[in-house]
Amino acid sequence: MAKGPEKNTKNKALHTKLLNKKKAKIQEEKKAHALRLKALVTKMNQKKNSDESDAI
């Protein structure tokens, strides 16, 4: 029986590598965005608290 053509595993490996890099990059961007938001919320809360203490 004939097995047919060989599979092109080189392209599959490159494709997987590229997709993994893309996923990692997206994860890093999400983490960075979350940290920026967290810092902004903290800053705004501190400002709000200082404004409230000034008003009293």
All heavy atoms as a GROMACS GRO file, in nm:
protein
  442
    1MET      N    1   0.083  -0.119   0.000
    1MET     CA    2   0.000   0.000   0.000
    1MET      C    3   0.087   0.125   0.000
    1MET      O    4   0.187   0.133   0.071
    1MET     CB    5  -0.087   0.004   0.124
    1MET     CG    6  -0.196  -0.100   0.128
    1MET     SD    7  -0.282  -0.085   0.283
    1MET     CE    8  -0.436  -0.028   0.230
    2ALA      N    9   0.044   0.222  -0.074
    2ALA     CA   10   0.116   0.349  -0.080
    2ALA      C   11   0.074   0.436   0.039
    2ALA      O   12  -0.043   0.442   0.075
    2ALA     CB   13   0.086   0.419  -0.210
    3LYS      N   14   0.172   0.501   0.097
    3LYS     CA   15   0.144   0.585   0.214
    3LYS      C   16   0.104   0.727   0.175
    3LYS      O   17   0.047   0.798   0.255
    3LYS     CB   18   0.265   0.592   0.305
    3LYS     CG   19   0.292   0.462   0.378
    3LYS     CD   20   0.398   0.482   0.482
    3LYS     CE   21   0.415   0.359   0.566
    3LYS     NZ   22   0.510   0.380   0.674
    4GLY      N   23   0.137   0.770   0.057
    4GLY     CA   24   0.106   0.907   0.016
    4GLY      C   25   0.224   0.998   0.045
    4GLY      O   26   0.330   0.954   0.091
    5PRO      N   27   0.206   1.126   0.019
    5PRO     CA   28   0.318   1.220   0.037
    5PRO      C   29   0.351   1.240   0.185
    5PRO      O   30   0.266   1.223   0.272
    5PRO     CB   31   0.266   1.350  -0.023
    5PRO     CG   32   0.118   1.340  -0.017
    5PRO     CD   33   0.088   1.193  -0.031
    6GLU      N   34   0.477   1.276   0.210
    6GLU     CA   35   0.520   1.301   0.347
    6GLU      C   36   0.455   1.430   0.397
    6GLU      O   37   0.428   1.522   0.321
    6GLU     CB   38   0.672   1.316   0.354
    6GLU     CG   39   0.747   1.188   0.326
    6GLU     CD   40   0.898   1.209   0.339
    6GLU    OE1   41   0.940   1.310   0.398
    6GLU    OE2   42   0.970   1.123   0.290
    7LYS      N   43   0.434   1.435   0.524
    7LYS     CA   44   0.376   1.554   0.584
    7LYS      C   45   0.482   1.662   0.596
    7LYS      O   46   0.599   1.635   0.620
    7LYS     CB   47   0.316   1.522   0.721
    7LYS     CG   48   0.196   1.434   0.714
    7LYS     CD   49   0.132   1.419   0.850
    7LYS     CE   50   0.006   1.336   0.839
    7LYS     NZ   51  -0.059   1.321   0.969
    8ASN      N   52   0.438   1.786   0.581
    8ASN     CA   53   0.530   1.898   0.591
    8ASN      C   54   0.530   1.946   0.735
    8ASN      O   55   0.458   2.038   0.773
    8ASN     CB   56   0.486   2.009   0.495
    8ASN     CG   57   0.589   2.119   0.485
    8ASN    OD1   58   0.686   2.120   0.558
    8ASN    ND2   59   0.568   2.211   0.394
    9THR      N   60   0.614   1.884   0.818
    9THR     CA   61   0.616   1.919   0.960
    9THR      C   62   0.697   2.045   0.986
    9THR      O   63   0.681   2.106   1.091
    9THR     CB   64   0.674   1.804   1.043
    9THR    OG1   65   0.803   1.771   0.993
    9THR    CG2   66   0.585   1.682   1.036
   10LYS      N   67   0.782   2.086   0.894
   10LYS     CA   68   0.863   2.206   0.915
   10LYS      C   69   0.772   2.329   0.921
   10LYS      O   70   0.784   2.413   1.011
   10LYS     CB   71   0.965   2.222   0.803
   10LYS     CG   72   1.056   2.341   0.822
   10LYS     CD   73   1.158   2.352   0.711
   10LYS     CE   74   1.245   2.474   0.732
   10LYS     NZ   75   1.338   2.496   0.623
   11ASN      N   76   0.678   2.340   0.828
   11ASN     CA   77   0.587   2.455   0.828
   11ASN      C   78   0.497   2.451   0.950
   11ASN      O   79   0.465   2.556   1.006
   11ASN     CB   80   0.503   2.458   0.701
   11ASN     CG   81   0.579   2.513   0.583
   11ASN    OD1   82   0.683   2.576   0.600
   11ASN    ND2   83   0.528   2.490   0.465
   12LYS      N   84   0.454   2.332   0.990
   12LYS     CA   85   0.370   2.320   1.108
   12LYS      C   86   0.445   2.369   1.232
   12LYS      O   87   0.389   2.441   1.315
   12LYS     CB   88   0.327   2.175   1.132
   12LYS     CG   89   0.208   2.131   1.052
   12LYS     CD   90   0.168   1.992   1.097
   12LYS     CE   91   0.041   1.948   1.031
   12LYS     NZ   92  -0.003   1.818   1.078
   13ALA      N   93   0.572   2.332   1.243
   13ALA     CA   94   0.652   2.372   1.358
   13ALA      C   95   0.670   2.524   1.359
   13ALA      O   96   0.660   2.588   1.464
   13ALA     CB   97   0.788   2.303   1.355
   14LEU      N   98   0.697   2.584   1.243
   14LEU     CA   99   0.713   2.728   1.236
   14LEU      C  100   0.583   2.799   1.271
   14LEU      O  101   0.582   2.900   1.342
   14LEU     CB  102   0.760   2.771   1.097
   14LEU     CG  103   0.905   2.737   1.062
   14LEU    CD1  104   0.934   2.773   0.916
   14LEU    CD2  105   1.000   2.814   1.152
   15HIS      N  106   0.474   2.746   1.221
   15HIS     CA  107   0.344   2.806   1.246
   15HIS      C  108   0.311   2.802   1.396
   15HIS      O  109   0.265   2.901   1.452
   15HIS     CB  110   0.237   2.732   1.165
   15HIS     CG  111   0.101   2.792   1.176
   15HIS    ND1  112   0.069   2.913   1.121
   15HIS    CD2  113  -0.011   2.748   1.237
   15HIS    CE1  114  -0.058   2.940   1.148
   15HIS    NE2  115  -0.108   2.842   1.219
   16THR      N  116   0.338   2.688   1.458
   16THR     CA  117   0.312   2.674   1.601
   16THR      C  118   0.398   2.772   1.680
   16THR      O  119   0.351   2.836   1.774
   16THR     CB  120   0.342   2.530   1.646
   16THR    OG1  121   0.260   2.442   1.570
   16THR    CG2  122   0.314   2.510   1.793
   17LYS      N  123   0.525   2.785   1.639
   17LYS     CA  124   0.615   2.876   1.707
   17LYS      C  125   0.565   3.020   1.696
   17LYS      O  126   0.564   3.094   1.795
   17LYS     CB  127   0.755   2.864   1.646
   17LYS     CG  128   0.860   2.946   1.715
   17LYS     CD  129   0.996   2.922   1.651
   17LYS     CE  130   1.102   3.008   1.714
   17LYS     NZ  131   1.233   2.989   1.651
   18LEU      N  132   0.522   3.059   1.577
   18LEU     CA  133   0.470   3.194   1.558
   18LEU      C  134   0.343   3.218   1.639
   18LEU      O  135   0.326   3.325   1.699
   18LEU     CB  136   0.442   3.220   1.410
   18LEU     CG  137   0.565   3.237   1.321
   18LEU    CD1  138   0.523   3.247   1.175
   18LEU    CD2  139   0.642   3.362   1.361
   19LEU      N  140   0.254   3.120   1.641
   19LEU     CA  141   0.131   3.135   1.718
   19LEU      C  142   0.160   3.146   1.867
   19LEU      O  143   0.097   3.225   1.937
   19LEU     CB  144   0.036   3.018   1.692
   19LEU     CG  145  -0.038   3.021   1.559
   19LEU    CD1  146  -0.131   2.901   1.549
   19LEU    CD2  147  -0.118   3.149   1.544
   20ASN      N  148   0.256   3.069   1.915
   20ASN     CA  149   0.293   3.076   2.057
   20ASN      C  150   0.351   3.212   2.092
   20ASN      O  151   0.322   3.268   2.198
   20ASN     CB  152   0.391   2.965   2.094
   20ASN     CG  153   0.324   2.830   2.098
   20ASN    OD1  154   0.202   2.821   2.113
   20ASN    ND2  155   0.402   2.725   2.085
   21LYS      N  156   0.434   3.268   2.000
   21LYS     CA  157   0.488   3.402   2.023
   21LYS      C  158   0.377   3.505   2.027
   21LYS      O  159   0.377   3.596   2.111
   21LYS     CB  160   0.588   3.438   1.912
   21LYS     CG  161   0.726   3.378   1.929
   21LYS     CD  162   0.817   3.408   1.813
   21LYS     CE  163   0.848   3.554   1.799
   21LYS     NZ  164   0.946   3.583   1.692
   22LYS      N  165   0.280   3.491   1.937
   22LYS     CA  166   0.168   3.584   1.931
   22LYS      C  167   0.085   3.577   2.059
   22LYS      O  168   0.049   3.680   2.117
   22LYS     CB  169   0.082   3.551   1.810
   22LYS     CG  170  -0.035   3.645   1.789
   22LYS     CD  171  -0.112   3.606   1.663
   22LYS     CE  172  -0.232   3.696   1.644
   22LYS     NZ  173  -0.310   3.660   1.525
   23LYS      N  174   0.058   3.455   2.105
   23LYS     CA  175  -0.020   3.438   2.228
   23LYS      C  176   0.054   3.498   2.347
   23LYS      O  177  -0.007   3.563   2.433
   23LYS     CB  178  -0.050   3.291   2.253
   23LYS     CG  179  -0.154   3.233   2.160
   23LYS     CD  180  -0.176   3.086   2.190
   23LYS     CE  181  -0.268   3.023   2.090
   23LYS     NZ  182  -0.284   2.878   2.114
   24ALA      N  183   0.184   3.476   2.355
   24ALA     CA  184   0.264   3.528   2.466
   24ALA      C  185   0.263   3.681   2.464
   24ALA      O  186   0.253   3.745   2.569
   24ALA     CB  187   0.407   3.475   2.459
   25LYS      N  188   0.273   3.738   2.345
   25LYS     CA  189   0.273   3.884   2.331
   25LYS      C  190   0.139   3.941   2.377
   25LYS      O  191   0.135   4.041   2.450
   25LYS     CB  192   0.298   3.923   2.186
   25LYS     CG  193   0.304   4.070   2.161
   25LYS     CD  194   0.330   4.102   2.014
   25LYS     CE  195   0.328   4.251   1.990
   25LYS     NZ  196   0.344   4.283   1.848
   26ILE      N  197   0.030   3.878   2.339
   26ILE     CA  198  -0.103   3.923   2.380
   26ILE      C  199  -0.117   3.915   2.531
   26ILE      O  200  -0.170   4.006   2.595
   26ILE     CB  201  -0.213   3.844   2.307
   26ILE    CG1  202  -0.214   3.881   2.159
   26ILE    CG2  203  -0.348   3.868   2.369
   26ILE    CD1  204  -0.303   3.793   2.074
   27GLN      N  205  -0.069   3.806   2.592
   27GLN     CA  206  -0.075   3.789   2.737
   27GLN      C  207   0.003   3.901   2.807
   27GLN      O  208  -0.043   3.958   2.906
   27GLN     CB  209  -0.021   3.653   2.780
   27GLN     CG  210  -0.112   3.538   2.748
   27GLN     CD  211  -0.236   3.538   2.835
   27GLN    OE1  212  -0.239   3.594   2.944
   27GLN    NE2  213  -0.341   3.473   2.787
   28GLU      N  214   0.123   3.933   2.756
   28GLU     CA  215   0.205   4.038   2.816
   28GLU      C  216   0.136   4.173   2.804
   28GLU      O  217   0.138   4.253   2.898
   28GLU     CB  218   0.343   4.044   2.749
   28GLU     CG  219   0.432   3.927   2.783
   28GLU     CD  220   0.464   3.920   2.931
   28GLU    OE1  221   0.489   4.025   2.994
   28GLU    OE2  222   0.463   3.808   2.986
   29GLU      N  223   0.073   4.199   2.690
   29GLU     CA  224   0.001   4.325   2.672
   29GLU      C  225  -0.116   4.336   2.769
   29GLU      O  226  -0.140   4.442   2.826
   29GLU     CB  227  -0.048   4.339   2.528
   29GLU     CG  228   0.064   4.366   2.429
   29GLU     CD  229   0.017   4.365   2.285
   29GLU    OE1  230  -0.099   4.331   2.257
   29GLU    OE2  231   0.099   4.398   2.198
   30LYS      N  232  -0.187   4.225   2.790
   30LYS     CA  233  -0.298   4.225   2.884
   30LYS      C  234  -0.250   4.252   3.026
   30LYS      O  235  -0.312   4.329   3.100
   30LYS     CB  236  -0.372   4.091   2.881
   30LYS     CG  237  -0.465   4.074   2.762
   30LYS     CD  238  -0.542   3.944   2.773
   30LYS     CE  239  -0.635   3.926   2.656
   30LYS     NZ  240  -0.710   3.800   2.664
   31LYS      N  241  -0.138   4.190   3.064
   31LYS     CA  242  -0.083   4.212   3.198
   31LYS      C  243  -0.041   4.357   3.216
   31LYS      O  244  -0.067   4.418   3.319
   31LYS     CB  245   0.036   4.119   3.223
   31LYS     CG  246  -0.003   3.976   3.250
   31LYS     CD  247   0.121   3.892   3.277
   31LYS     CE  248   0.085   3.747   3.296
   31LYS     NZ  249   0.204   3.663   3.317
   32ALA      N  250   0.027   4.412   3.115
   32ALA     CA  251   0.073   4.550   3.123
   32ALA      C  252  -0.046   4.645   3.133
   32ALA      O  253  -0.045   4.741   3.211
   32ALA     CB  254   0.159   4.584   3.002
   33HIS      N  255  -0.150   4.618   3.056
   33HIS     CA  256  -0.271   4.702   3.058
   33HIS      C  257  -0.337   4.696   3.196
   33HIS      O  258  -0.378   4.800   3.251
   33HIS     CB  259  -0.368   4.655   2.949
   33HIS     CG  260  -0.491   4.739   2.937
   33HIS    ND1  261  -0.486   4.867   2.888
   33HIS    CD2  262  -0.619   4.714   2.967
   33HIS    CE1  263  -0.609   4.918   2.890
   33HIS    NE2  264  -0.691   4.826   2.937
   34ALA      N  265  -0.345   4.576   3.253
   34ALA     CA  266  -0.406   4.560   3.384
   34ALA      C  267  -0.326   4.635   3.490
   34ALA      O  268  -0.383   4.698   3.579
   34ALA     CB  269  -0.416   4.412   3.420
   35LEU      N  270  -0.193   4.631   3.481
   35LEU     CA  271  -0.110   4.702   3.577
   35LEU      C  272  -0.128   4.853   3.564
   35LEU      O  273  -0.134   4.924   3.665
   35LEU     CB  274   0.038   4.666   3.558
   35LEU     CG  275   0.079   4.528   3.606
   35LEU    CD1  276   0.225   4.499   3.571
   35LEU    CD2  277   0.060   4.517   3.756
   36ARG      N  278  -0.137   4.902   3.442
   36ARG     CA  279  -0.160   5.046   3.422
   36ARG      C  280  -0.293   5.089   3.481
   36ARG      O  281  -0.303   5.193   3.547
   36ARG     CB  282  -0.156   5.082   3.272
   36ARG     CG  283  -0.016   5.091   3.215
   36ARG     CD  284  -0.016   5.160   3.081
   36ARG     NE  285  -0.102   5.096   2.983
   36ARG     CZ  286  -0.065   5.001   2.898
   36ARG    NH1  287   0.060   4.961   2.897
   36ARG    NH2  288  -0.150   4.951   2.812
   37LEU      N  289  -0.396   5.007   3.458
   37LEU     CA  290  -0.528   5.039   3.513
   37LEU      C  291  -0.526   5.038   3.666
   37LEU      O  292  -0.584   5.125   3.730
   37LEU     CB  293  -0.632   4.939   3.463
   37LEU     CG  294  -0.684   4.961   3.321
   37LEU    CD1  295  -0.782   4.851   3.285
   37LEU    CD2  296  -0.752   5.095   3.309
   38LYS      N  297  -0.458   4.938   3.720
   38LYS     CA  298  -0.451   4.927   3.866
   38LYS      C  299  -0.380   5.049   3.925
   38LYS      O  300  -0.424   5.104   4.026
   38LYS     CB  301  -0.375   4.798   3.902
   38LYS     CG  302  -0.394   4.753   4.043
   38LYS     CD  303  -0.329   4.617   4.061
   38LYS     CE  304  -0.388   4.545   4.179
   38LYS     NZ  305  -0.332   4.412   4.197
   39ALA      N  306  -0.271   5.091   3.862
   39ALA     CA  307  -0.198   5.208   3.909
   39ALA      C  308  -0.285   5.333   3.898
   39ALA      O  309  -0.285   5.418   3.988
   39ALA     CB  310  -0.070   5.225   3.829
   40LEU      N  311  -0.359   5.345   3.790
   40LEU     CA  312  -0.446   5.461   3.771
   40LEU      C  313  -0.557   5.466   3.876
   40LEU      O  314  -0.585   5.571   3.934
   40LEU     CB  315  -0.506   5.459   3.631
   40LEU     CG  316  -0.595   5.576   3.592
   40LEU    CD1  317  -0.515   5.705   3.594
   40LEU    CD2  318  -0.654   5.555   3.456
   41VAL      N  319  -0.617   5.351   3.903
   41VAL     CA  320  -0.723   5.344   4.004
   41VAL      C  321  -0.667   5.381   4.141
   41VAL      O  322  -0.729   5.458   4.216
   41VAL     CB  323  -0.788   5.204   4.006
   41VAL    CG1  324  -0.875   5.185   4.128
   41VAL    CG2  325  -0.867   5.182   3.879
   42THR      N  326  -0.550   5.330   4.175
   42THR     CA  327  -0.487   5.361   4.302
   42THR      C  328  -0.461   5.510   4.313
   42THR      O  329  -0.489   5.573   4.416
   42THR     CB  330  -0.355   5.283   4.317
   42THR    OG1  331  -0.382   5.144   4.301
   42THR    CG2  332  -0.291   5.307   4.452
   43LYS      N  333  -0.407   5.568   4.207
   43LYS     CA  334  -0.378   5.712   4.206
   43LYS      C  335  -0.505   5.793   4.224
   43LYS      O  336  -0.507   5.890   4.301
   43LYS     CB  337  -0.309   5.748   4.074
   43LYS     CG  338  -0.267   5.892   4.063
   43LYS     CD  339  -0.198   5.917   3.931
   43LYS     CE  340  -0.164   6.064   3.913
   43LYS     NZ  341  -0.103   6.088   3.782
   44MET      N  342  -0.610   5.756   4.154
   44MET     CA  343  -0.737   5.830   4.164
   44MET      C  344  -0.798   5.816   4.303
   44MET      O  345  -0.853   5.912   4.356
   44MET     CB  346  -0.836   5.783   4.057
   44MET     CG  347  -0.793   5.815   3.915
   44MET     SD  348  -0.757   5.989   3.888
   44MET     CE  349  -0.920   6.059   3.902
   45ASN      N  350  -0.787   5.697   4.362
   45ASN     CA  351  -0.838   5.677   4.499
   45ASN      C  352  -0.762   5.762   4.599
   45ASN      O  353  -0.821   5.820   4.689
   45ASN     CB  354  -0.833   5.530   4.538
   45ASN     CG  355  -0.942   5.449   4.472
   45ASN    OD1  356  -1.044   5.504   4.431
   45ASN    ND2  357  -0.920   5.319   4.460
   46GLN      N  358  -0.630   5.771   4.583
   46GLN     CA  359  -0.551   5.853   4.673
   46GLN      C  360  -0.589   6.000   4.657
   46GLN      O  361  -0.602   6.073   4.755
   46GLN     CB  362  -0.402   5.836   4.644
   46GLN     CG  363  -0.346   5.704   4.691
   46GLN     CD  364  -0.202   5.685   4.650
   46GLN    OE1  365  -0.148   5.760   4.570
   46GLN    NE2  366  -0.139   5.582   4.706
   47LYS      N  367  -0.608   6.042   4.533
   47LYS     CA  368  -0.646   6.181   4.508
   47LYS      C  369  -0.784   6.210   4.569
   47LYS      O  370  -0.805   6.314   4.632
   47LYS     CB  371  -0.649   6.208   4.358
   47LYS     CG  372  -0.679   6.352   4.322
   47LYS     CD  373  -0.674   6.373   4.171
   47LYS     CE  374  -0.706   6.518   4.138
   47LYS     NZ  375  -0.711   6.541   3.995
   48LYS      N  376  -0.876   6.115   4.553
   48LYS     CA  377  -1.010   6.131   4.608
   48LYS      C  378  -1.004   6.141   4.760
   48LYS      O  379  -1.069   6.226   4.821
   48LYS     CB  380  -1.097   6.013   4.566
   48LYS     CG  381  -1.240   6.019   4.613
   48LYS     CD  382  -1.317   5.897   4.565
   48LYS     CE  383  -1.455   5.892   4.626
   48LYS     NZ  384  -1.523   5.767   4.591
   49ASN      N  385  -0.924   6.054   4.822
   49ASN     CA  386  -0.911   6.056   4.967
   49ASN      C  387  -0.849   6.186   5.016
   49ASN      O  388  -0.892   6.241   5.118
   49ASN     CB  389  -0.829   5.937   5.017
   49ASN     CG  390  -0.905   5.806   5.002
   49ASN    OD1  391  -1.027   5.806   4.995
   49ASN    ND2  392  -0.832   5.696   4.996
   50SER      N  393  -0.751   6.236   4.946
   50SER     CA  394  -0.688   6.362   4.988
   50SER      C  395  -0.784   6.479   4.969
   50SER      O  396  -0.785   6.572   5.050
   50SER     CB  397  -0.556   6.385   4.912
   50SER     OG  398  -0.583   6.408   4.775
   51ASP      N  399  -0.864   6.475   4.865
   51ASP     CA  400  -0.964   6.580   4.843
   51ASP      C  401  -1.069   6.578   4.953
   51ASP      O  402  -1.112   6.683   5.001
   51ASP     CB  403  -1.032   6.566   4.706
   51ASP     CG  404  -0.939   6.603   4.591
   51ASP    OD1  405  -0.835   6.666   4.618
   51ASP    OD2  406  -0.972   6.570   4.476
   52GLU      N  407  -1.110   6.461   4.994
   52GLU     CA  408  -1.210   6.448   5.099
   52GLU      C  409  -1.154   6.498   5.233
   52GLU      O  410  -1.224   6.565   5.308
   52GLU     CB  411  -1.257   6.304   5.114
   52GLU     CG  412  -1.349   6.258   5.002
   52GLU     CD  413  -1.388   6.112   5.017
   52GLU    OE1  414  -1.343   6.046   5.112
   52GLU    OE2  415  -1.466   6.064   4.930
   53SER      N  416  -1.030   6.469   5.262
   53SER     CA  417  -0.969   6.514   5.387
   53SER      C  418  -0.950   6.665   5.386
   53SER      O  419  -0.958   6.729   5.491
   53SER     CB  420  -0.838   6.442   5.414
   53SER     OG  421  -0.744   6.475   5.314
   54ASP      N  422  -0.926   6.724   5.271
   54ASP     CA  423  -0.914   6.868   5.260
   54ASP      C  424  -1.047   6.937   5.281
   54ASP      O  425  -1.055   7.047   5.336
   54ASP     CB  426  -0.856   6.909   5.124
   54ASP     CG  427  -0.710   6.872   5.109
   54ASP    OD1  428  -0.645   6.846   5.213
   54ASP    OD2  429  -0.661   6.869   4.995
   55ALA      N  430  -1.156   6.875   5.239
   55ALA     CA  431  -1.289   6.932   5.249
   55ALA      C  432  -1.340   6.932   5.392
   55ALA      O  433  -1.421   7.015   5.430
   55ALA     CB  434  -1.387   6.858   5.159
   56ILE      N  435  -1.291   6.841   5.472
   56ILE     CA  436  -1.340   6.829   5.612
   56ILE      C  437  -1.280   6.931   5.698
   56ILE      O  438  -1.220   7.012   5.710
   56ILE     CB  439  -1.310   6.688   5.670
   56ILE    CG1  440  -1.391   6.586   5.595
   56ILE    CG2  441  -1.342   6.682   5.816
   56ILE    CD1  442  -1.361   6.444   5.633
   0.00000   0.00000   0.00000
